[in-house]
Amino acid sequence: MHKSVLKKEVIENLNIREDSIIVDATLGYAGDSSAILERIKKGFLFAFDQDNDAIEYSTQILSKIGTNFTIIKSNFVNLKQELNKRGINKIDGALFDLGVSSPQLDNKERGFSYHEDARLDMRMNQDASLDAYYVVNNYSLNDLNRIFKEYGEAKFSYQIAKKIVNYRKTQPINTTLELVEIIKMAVPERERRKKHPAKQIFQAIRIEVNHELDVIRPALEQALQMLNVGGRVEVITFHSLEDRIVKNYFKELCAVDEKIKGLPNISKDLLPDFKLVINKAITPTDEELNDNNRSRSAKLRIIERIK
Ligand SMILES: C[S@@+](CC[C@H](N)C(=O)[O-])C[C@H]1O[C@@H](n2cnc3c(N)ncnc32)[C@H](O)[C@@H]1O
């Protein structure tokens, strides 16, 4: 089952009131959503996910707590549109716990794991048309090289892309373990001993299949635009590419204009609309790290609307 990462920190810092309207952009297995729903007896929870299994499971869990929630099967990049459709223009808080859930990783049929043999899939949304099979068997050498380099930060991106393109000239690459073998052939022995050579490549393909990086900033823009004064948006990221997007965007929003910095009596109008709740990211305690290995790369960043 999925263990919610940094749950205590997420709930404590969301500034939840009994009547808050909260958005959980990444419902997953409702660990965070349950805790939110318990605290908003007179409020409302809107929870997004694109995974049918997660939605089915979480509907049951949340129904036991209350009726004041709606689950929206959609990519969170449609956050504003979906909420507006339901008459909601303002929210009091939002949580984005990015990436995949443990059940998605552990269910071998979903094809996310490089340890289990499965059809190349990696779609978070089972109804989406782009999957890992398409990427691996149809993308050009240049495109494969680019995604391995950009999204996997893989050292041997070109060599791996080349091996894939050569291999598929004779037969399609159907399964995860077939792909792992091809990757291994392209990476020198000494490198293979340092870390699993498929880790970064699988990460890269997963990001491409689910457009994971493209949706973060537009979705945050929408949530922040709808946020009431005093409301907070929280984001948990699991790798440096995601974290960089969030960190830079939040920094941009909270920056004081260079021209007025240091001046006495700055008019409130000229100050930024947002402040960082903490300057650095919150990371898991040793206790959480011991309990949940998947929390090891997690970073929580929080921003608040101040005017
Ligand atoms: C890390 S899990 C969330 C776990 C959740 N916080 C909990 O406590 O159970 C991420 C979930 O968000 C979903 N997800 C990831 N990106 C999404 C997106 N762009 N739109 C909608 N759902 C997304 C995944 O399908 C997955 O179920």
The ligand as an SDF file (V2000), in Angstrom:
LIG
                    3D

 27 29  0  0  0  0  0  0  0  0999 V2000
    2.6220   10.2020   -4.9780 C   0  0  0  0  0  0  0  0  0  0  0  0
    1.0050    9.7300   -5.3790 S   0  0  0  0  0  0  0  0  0  0  0  0
    0.0000   10.6280   -4.2580 C   0  0  0  0  0  0  0  0  0  0  0  0
   -0.2290    9.9380   -2.9620 C   0  0  0  0  0  0  0  0  0  0  0  0
   -1.2270   10.6410   -2.0390 C   0  0  0  0  0  0  0  0  0  0  0  0
   -0.7560   11.9270   -1.6040 N   0  0  0  0  0  0  0  0  0  0  0  0
   -1.5560    9.7660   -0.8450 C   0  0  0  0  0  0  0  0  0  0  0  0
   -1.3960   10.2140    0.2830 O   0  0  0  0  0  0  0  0  0  0  0  0
   -2.0160    8.6380   -1.0470 O   0  0  0  0  0  0  0  0  0  0  0  0
    0.7160   10.5890   -6.8410 C   0  0  0  0  0  0  0  0  0  0  0  0
   -0.6550   10.3580   -7.4590 C   0  0  0  0  0  0  0  0  0  0  0  0
   -0.9110   11.4520   -8.3340 O   0  0  0  0  0  0  0  0  0  0  0  0
   -1.3530   11.0120   -9.5670 C   0  0  0  0  0  0  0  0  0  0  0  0
   -0.8440   11.9860  -10.5370 N   0  0  0  0  0  0  0  0  0  0  0  0
    0.4380   12.2420  -10.8430 C   0  0  0  0  0  0  0  0  0  0  0  0
    0.5130   13.2130  -11.7580 N   0  0  0  0  0  0  0  0  0  0  0  0
   -0.7730   13.5860  -12.0340 C   0  0  0  0  0  0  0  0  0  0  0  0
   -1.3600   14.5560  -12.9050 C   0  0  0  0  0  0  0  0  0  0  0  0
   -0.6140   15.3180  -13.6980 N   0  0  0  0  0  0  0  0  0  0  0  0
   -2.6970   14.6730  -12.9130 N   0  0  0  0  0  0  0  0  0  0  0  0
   -3.4830   13.8970  -12.1060 C   0  0  0  0  0  0  0  0  0  0  0  0
   -2.9830   12.9660  -11.2730 N   0  0  0  0  0  0  0  0  0  0  0  0
   -1.6410   12.8080  -11.2310 C   0  0  0  0  0  0  0  0  0  0  0  0
   -0.7910    9.6160   -9.7480 C   0  0  0  0  0  0  0  0  0  0  0  0
   -1.6420    8.8570  -10.5860 O   0  0  0  0  0  0  0  0  0  0  0  0
   -0.7460    9.1010   -8.3100 C   0  0  0  0  0  0  0  0  0  0  0  0
   -1.9240    8.3970   -7.9890 O   0  0  0  0  0  0  0  0  0  0  0  0
  1  2  1  0
  2  3  1  0
  2 10  1  0
  3  4  1  0
  4  5  1  0
  5  6  1  0
  5  7  1  0
  7  8  2  0
  7  9  1  0
 10 11  1  0
 11 12  1  0
 11 26  1  0
 12 13  1  0
 13 14  1  0
 13 24  1  0
 14 15  1  0
 14 23  1  0
 15 16  2  0
 16 17  1  0
 17 18  1  0
 17 23  2  0
 18 19  1  0
 18 20  2  0
 20 21  1  0
 21 22  2  0
 22 23  1  0
 24 25  1  0
 24 26  1  0
 26 27  1  0
M  CHG  2   2   1   9  -1
M  END
$$$$
